[in-house]
Amino acid sequence: MKQNGTSLNSRRANGHGFDDTPTATLDLSNEITLDGIGSLTIDEIGDEHISTSYDTPLRDDAFYLSDEQKMQKIEHHFREIMLTLGLDLADDSLRGTPKRVAKMYVQEIFSGLNPANMPKVALFDNRYRYNEMLVEKNITFYSNCEHHFVPIIGKAHVAYIANGKVIGLSKINRIVQYFAKRPQVQERLTVQIGNALKELLGTDDVAVVIDAVHMCVTSRGIQDQSSSTVTSYYGGAFKSDNKRKEFQQYLTT
C-alpha cells in the first residue's frame, strides 16, 4: 500500500481532558495500490467492497484507551462533524446526539472489536451420541460496512457435526453477533464465524452461509433495492457435495 507519510495526532484522554500525542501514520492519498489488483481510488475500493484481510484491521494501540475515554473522544469528534454539517446543537433534539452516538459505537454496534466481549462458551459432552448435522438457521444480525459505516442487515445459517463436544444453541447466535458488531465486510464476517466455531468445537466440520443486504448498495451509490449478497464457508465434511447439499436443503425448508 502506498504511504505518503502523513502523521496524525491522536488526542489521548487524561484526567483533565485530551492531550495531542502522535500515535499513527495514516495514508491519506486518494489512490492505493493493492497486491494482485493494482491501483484503485478510495471510492473504487469502497464501491467494490474490497477487503484486504480476514483479520479485522486493528492498530497495536487499539485498547490503549478505556471505553469511557473512547466515548469522550468520539463524542468530541462527532460534535465537530455535526457542526461542520451546519447542524444546530443547541436544539433539544440534537444536543445529546454526539454522546448517544459515542455510546452506541463503543458499547453496542462496534463492541465486537474488543476481545474482552467475546462470548464465554462452555462445551458439553455429546451424551446423546448425536453424530449428524446440527443446523442453526435464520440468525438475524446487524453489522456495519467498514467502507461507509452504514448497516449490513442479514441472516446467518450455521451448521456443524459434533466431534465429542456440543455447544449451547444460544452461543452460536452470540458468536455471530460478536463478529457482526464491528466494521465489516461480509466475506470476512463469514470466515471469522467459521474459524471461531471450528476452533471452539475442535472440528473442521463447520459450515456458514450468510445472506445480507448492504445499505451502502441500497441507500447510496447504485441504490439497488432488490439484491442481496450471499457468502459461504465450508470446512471438513462440508467440502463434500453430499453434506453441502444436505445443509443447503435445510436452508430452503
TIDO-985583 format. One record per residue (C-alpha): x, y, z; residue in three letters. Coordinates in pm, 1 decimal. Layout:
((X, Y, Z), "ALA")
...
//
This chain:
((0.0, 0.0, 0.0), "MET")
((131.9, 346.0, -85.0), "LYS")
((221.1, 564.5, 209.3), "GLN")
((251.8, 941.3, 188.1), "ASN")
((385.3, 969.7, 544.0), "GLY")
((108.6, 1194.1, 676.4), "THR")
((121.7, 1185.3, 1054.8), "SER")
((-197.2, 1242.2, 1250.1), "LEU")
((-227.8, 1331.5, 1615.4), "ASN")
((-448.4, 1117.8, 1836.6), "SER")
((-594.0, 1314.6, 2126.9), "ARG")
((-544.1, 1084.1, 2424.4), "ARG")
((-760.6, 1128.1, 2728.4), "ALA")
((-605.9, 1222.2, 3059.9), "ASN")
((-751.3, 1338.4, 3387.3), "GLY")
((-802.8, 1689.5, 3255.4), "HIS")
((-928.8, 1629.3, 2902.6), "GLY")
((-720.6, 1536.7, 2597.4), "PHE")
((-357.0, 1583.7, 2503.8), "ASP")
((-229.1, 1562.2, 2149.2), "ASP")
((2.6, 1262.9, 2110.7), "THR")
((117.9, 1128.6, 1771.0), "PRO")
((9.0, 763.8, 1757.5), "THR")
((-22.2, 662.7, 1393.6), "ALA")
((91.8, 734.7, 1041.1), "THR")
((-202.0, 713.5, 803.2), "LEU")
((-219.0, 706.3, 424.8), "ASP")
((-444.4, 991.9, 313.9), "LEU")
((-369.5, 967.7, -58.0), "SER")
((-665.0, 912.9, -290.1), "ASN")
((-502.9, 619.7, -472.8), "GLU")
((-397.1, 291.3, -313.1), "ILE")
((-204.3, 2.2, -466.5), "THR")
((-323.0, -346.7, -365.3), "LEU")
((-125.7, -664.2, -435.5), "ASP")
((-270.1, -858.6, -726.7), "GLY")
((-521.9, -584.7, -806.9), "ILE")
((-328.5, -271.6, -893.5), "GLY")
((-405.0, 91.6, -824.5), "SER")
((-755.1, 185.2, -710.0), "LEU")
((-904.9, 504.2, -577.2), "THR")
((-1053.9, 517.2, -228.6), "ILE")
((-1402.3, 538.3, -383.4), "ASP")
((-1339.4, 232.6, -601.6), "GLU")
((-1230.3, 25.8, -302.6), "ILE")
((-1549.0, 121.3, -117.7), "GLY")
((-1786.1, 68.0, -409.6), "ASP")
((-1632.8, -270.8, -494.3), "GLU")
((-1639.6, -379.6, -124.8), "HIS")
((-1275.9, -486.1, -134.8), "ILE")
((-1125.7, -640.0, 176.5), "SER")
((-752.7, -675.3, 238.1), "THR")
((-750.0, -926.0, 525.3), "SER")
((-952.6, -1193.3, 703.2), "TYR")
((-845.5, -1031.7, 1029.6), "ASP")
((-1013.1, -710.7, 1138.5), "THR")
((-751.6, -438.0, 1078.6), "PRO")
((-672.3, -306.4, 1426.6), "LEU")
((-387.0, -84.3, 1539.2), "ARG")
((-142.4, -209.3, 1800.2), "ASP")
((-270.7, 53.8, 2045.3), "ASP")
((-639.1, -23.3, 1980.8), "ALA")
((-707.4, -81.3, 2351.2), "PHE")
((-480.9, 185.8, 2498.6), "TYR")
((-788.4, 391.1, 2588.8), "LEU")
((-1066.2, 272.3, 2817.3), "SER")
((-1420.7, 254.4, 2681.8), "ASP")
((-1507.1, 571.2, 2873.6), "GLU")
((-1212.1, 756.9, 2722.5), "GLN")
((-1306.0, 635.4, 2373.5), "LYS")
((-1661.7, 759.4, 2421.1), "MET")
((-1535.2, 1102.1, 2532.3), "GLN")
((-1314.9, 1124.2, 2225.9), "LYS")
((-1581.7, 1008.5, 1979.5), "ILE")
((-1835.0, 1246.4, 2134.8), "GLU")
((-1594.7, 1537.3, 2080.0), "HIS")
((-1524.1, 1449.5, 1716.6), "HIS")
((-1883.4, 1366.6, 1627.7), "PHE")
((-1989.1, 1703.8, 1765.5), "ARG")
((-1739.9, 1860.1, 1525.8), "GLU")
((-1886.5, 1660.4, 1236.7), "ILE")
((-2237.4, 1779.1, 1317.2), "MET")
((-2123.2, 2140.2, 1348.8), "LEU")
((-1938.0, 2112.3, 1017.7), "THR")
((-2260.4, 1992.8, 854.4), "LEU")
((-2428.4, 2307.7, 985.3), "GLY")
((-2649.9, 2146.6, 1248.3), "LEU")
((-2756.8, 2349.5, 1549.2), "ASP")
((-2652.2, 2155.9, 1857.9), "LEU")
((-2840.9, 2398.8, 2079.0), "ALA")
((-3159.3, 2228.7, 1955.7), "ASP")
((-3303.5, 1994.9, 2220.6), "ASP")
((-3325.4, 1707.4, 1970.1), "SER")
((-2958.2, 1731.9, 1867.8), "LEU")
((-2787.1, 1839.4, 2188.9), "ARG")
((-2731.6, 1486.2, 2317.4), "GLY")
((-2665.1, 1319.8, 1981.3), "THR")
((-2281.6, 1320.2, 1998.7), "PRO")
((-2292.7, 1149.1, 2338.1), "LYS")
((-2554.9, 899.4, 2221.8), "ARG")
((-2357.6, 812.7, 1908.3), "VAL")
((-2036.6, 765.4, 2107.9), "ALA")
((-2209.2, 529.0, 2349.3), "LYS")
((-2371.7, 337.4, 2062.8), "MET")
((-2039.2, 295.8, 1881.1), "TYR")
((-1836.3, 172.2, 2178.5), "VAL")
((-2092.4, -22.6, 2383.1), "GLN")
((-2323.5, -151.3, 2110.5), "GLU")
((-2265.9, -167.0, 1735.8), "ILE")
((-1882.7, -185.1, 1749.7), "PHE")
((-1848.9, -370.7, 2079.6), "SER")
((-1722.3, -676.7, 1890.6), "GLY")
((-1390.0, -502.3, 1830.9), "LEU")
((-1293.0, -569.7, 2191.0), "ASN")
((-1177.6, -929.3, 2256.5), "PRO")
((-1299.9, -888.2, 2615.2), "ALA")
((-1654.8, -905.7, 2474.2), "ASN")
((-1605.4, -1244.5, 2309.3), "MET")
((-1885.7, -1468.4, 2442.4), "PRO")
((-1789.0, -1711.1, 2713.8), "LYS")
((-1856.5, -2052.6, 2562.4), "VAL")
((-1898.5, -2375.9, 2754.8), "ALA")
((-1890.4, -2706.7, 2570.6), "LEU")
((-2083.2, -3015.0, 2677.4), "PHE")
((-2023.2, -3384.1, 2622.8), "ASP")
((-2223.8, -3523.3, 2335.9), "ASN")
((-2408.4, -3766.9, 2563.8), "ARG")
((-2676.9, -3837.8, 2302.7), "TYR")
((-2406.8, -3956.6, 2060.9), "ARG")
((-2567.3, -3732.1, 1802.7), "TYR")
((-2331.5, -3750.2, 1506.9), "ASN")
((-2544.9, -3591.0, 1238.4), "GLU")
((-2553.6, -3232.2, 1122.8), "MET")
((-2683.3, -2965.7, 1360.5), "LEU")
((-2814.9, -2655.6, 1184.4), "VAL")
((-2897.2, -2319.0, 1339.5), "GLU")
((-3053.3, -2106.7, 1067.0), "LYS")
((-3201.5, -1759.4, 1023.3), "ASN")
((-2981.0, -1591.7, 1284.3), "ILE")
((-3059.9, -1223.5, 1234.6), "THR")
((-2764.6, -988.2, 1266.9), "PHE")
((-2686.7, -621.1, 1217.0), "TYR")
((-2336.7, -517.0, 1117.9), "SER")
((-2180.9, -211.6, 953.2), "ASN")
((-1990.0, -179.8, 627.9), "CYS")
((-1631.8, -75.5, 701.7), "GLU")
((-1615.7, 131.2, 381.8), "HIS")
((-1906.6, 367.2, 452.3), "HIS")
((-2011.9, 285.4, 812.4), "PHE")
((-2371.6, 212.3, 713.3), "VAL")
((-2568.1, -101.7, 811.0), "PRO")
((-2538.2, -454.2, 676.8), "ILE")
((-2854.1, -646.3, 767.9), "ILE")
((-2875.3, -1018.1, 716.9), "GLY")
((-2923.9, -1373.1, 833.0), "LYS")
((-2656.5, -1627.0, 914.8), "ALA")
((-2703.7, -2003.6, 881.5), "HIS")
((-2458.1, -2219.4, 1073.0), "VAL")
((-2404.9, -2596.5, 1085.9), "ALA")
((-2157.8, -2832.5, 1246.6), "TYR")
((-2106.4, -3202.0, 1308.0), "ILE")
((-2007.4, -3272.7, 1667.6), "ALA")
((-1668.9, -3421.4, 1747.6), "ASN")
((-1739.8, -3536.3, 2101.5), "GLY")
((-1847.6, -3191.1, 2223.5), "LYS")
((-2154.1, -2975.3, 2159.3), "VAL")
((-2220.7, -2606.7, 2210.7), "ILE")
((-2532.1, -2439.6, 2353.4), "GLY")
((-2753.5, -2312.6, 2072.4), "LEU")
((-2768.4, -1956.8, 2206.0), "SER")
((-2387.6, -1942.8, 2198.6), "LYS")
((-2389.9, -1985.6, 1820.7), "ILE")
((-2609.3, -1675.7, 1796.6), "ASN")
((-2381.5, -1485.3, 2034.2), "ARG")
((-2072.8, -1570.3, 1829.9), "ILE")
((-2243.8, -1442.9, 1515.0), "VAL")
((-2340.2, -1119.0, 1693.6), "GLN")
((-1989.5, -1071.5, 1835.7), "TYR")
((-1822.0, -1076.0, 1494.7), "PHE")
((-2103.7, -873.8, 1336.5), "ALA")
((-2061.8, -590.4, 1588.2), "LYS")
((-1762.0, -431.7, 1423.9), "ARG")
((-1689.6, -258.3, 1092.9), "PRO")
((-1705.6, -547.4, 848.6), "GLN")
((-1702.9, -685.5, 500.4), "VAL")
((-1928.8, -986.0, 452.9), "GLN")
((-1658.1, -1224.7, 334.3), "GLU")
((-1451.8, -1158.8, 645.7), "ARG")
((-1753.8, -1194.6, 873.3), "LEU")
((-1832.1, -1535.0, 721.4), "THR")
((-1477.0, -1666.0, 765.9), "VAL")
((-1439.2, -1525.4, 1118.7), "GLN")
((-1755.0, -1703.4, 1233.7), "ILE")
((-1647.1, -2028.8, 1067.9), "GLY")
((-1293.8, -2018.7, 1208.4), "ASN")
((-1414.6, -1933.0, 1559.2), "ALA")
((-1659.6, -2224.4, 1566.2), "LEU")
((-1400.2, -2461.7, 1423.2), "LYS")
((-1155.7, -2368.7, 1698.8), "GLU")
((-1414.1, -2376.8, 1979.1), "LEU")
((-1567.9, -2709.6, 1876.0), "LEU")
((-1242.4, -2882.6, 1787.4), "GLY")
((-1371.6, -2993.1, 1448.9), "THR")
((-1327.7, -2887.6, 1087.4), "ASP")
((-1686.6, -2992.1, 1013.5), "ASP")
((-1836.5, -2642.0, 1016.4), "VAL")
((-2043.8, -2456.2, 758.1), "ALA")
((-2159.7, -2095.0, 747.8), "VAL")
((-2381.4, -1921.1, 491.8), "VAL")
((-2468.5, -1551.2, 518.0), "ILE")
((-2733.9, -1371.5, 313.4), "ASP")
((-2729.6, -995.3, 368.3), "ALA")
((-2839.5, -659.0, 234.0), "VAL")
((-2585.7, -376.3, 232.2), "HIS")
((-2712.6, -23.8, 290.2), "MET")
((-2406.8, 110.0, 107.3), "CYS")
((-2562.9, -52.0, -202.1), "VAL")
((-2931.2, 22.3, -137.0), "THR")
((-2915.7, 374.9, 9.5), "SER")
((-2627.2, 527.6, -187.7), "ARG")
((-2420.1, 462.2, -499.6), "GLY")
((-2609.5, 226.0, -730.0), "ILE")
((-2915.4, 233.9, -495.9), "GLN")
((-3019.2, -120.8, -584.4), "ASP")
((-3314.8, -211.8, -362.6), "GLN")
((-3360.9, -574.3, -469.8), "SER")
((-3023.7, -750.3, -448.5), "SER")
((-2860.3, -931.5, -159.0), "SER")
((-2515.1, -1083.3, -111.1), "THR")
((-2453.1, -1449.4, -23.0), "VAL")
((-2122.4, -1578.7, 114.0), "THR")
((-2027.8, -1924.8, 239.3), "SER")
((-1769.4, -2112.1, 443.0), "TYR")
((-1735.6, -2490.8, 421.0), "TYR")
((-1489.6, -2694.9, 624.8), "GLY")
((-1416.3, -3062.4, 673.0), "GLY")
((-1706.3, -3290.8, 580.9), "ALA")
((-1895.6, -2995.8, 430.1), "PHE")
((-1649.1, -2984.8, 142.8), "LYS")
((-1818.6, -3297.4, 6.8), "SER")
((-2106.9, -3243.9, -232.3), "ASP")
((-2345.4, -3464.0, -30.5), "ASN")
((-2300.9, -3280.1, 300.3), "LYS")
((-2313.3, -2943.3, 131.5), "ARG")
((-2635.5, -3030.5, -48.9), "LYS")
((-2789.3, -3164.0, 272.8), "GLU")
((-2705.9, -2838.8, 450.9), "PHE")
((-2845.9, -2629.4, 167.1), "GLN")
((-3168.0, -2833.0, 166.0), "GLN")
((-3226.7, -2746.6, 532.8), "TYR")
((-3198.7, -2377.7, 445.1), "LEU")
((-3484.2, -2399.3, 195.1), "THR")
((-3731.8, -2587.4, 417.4), "THR")
//
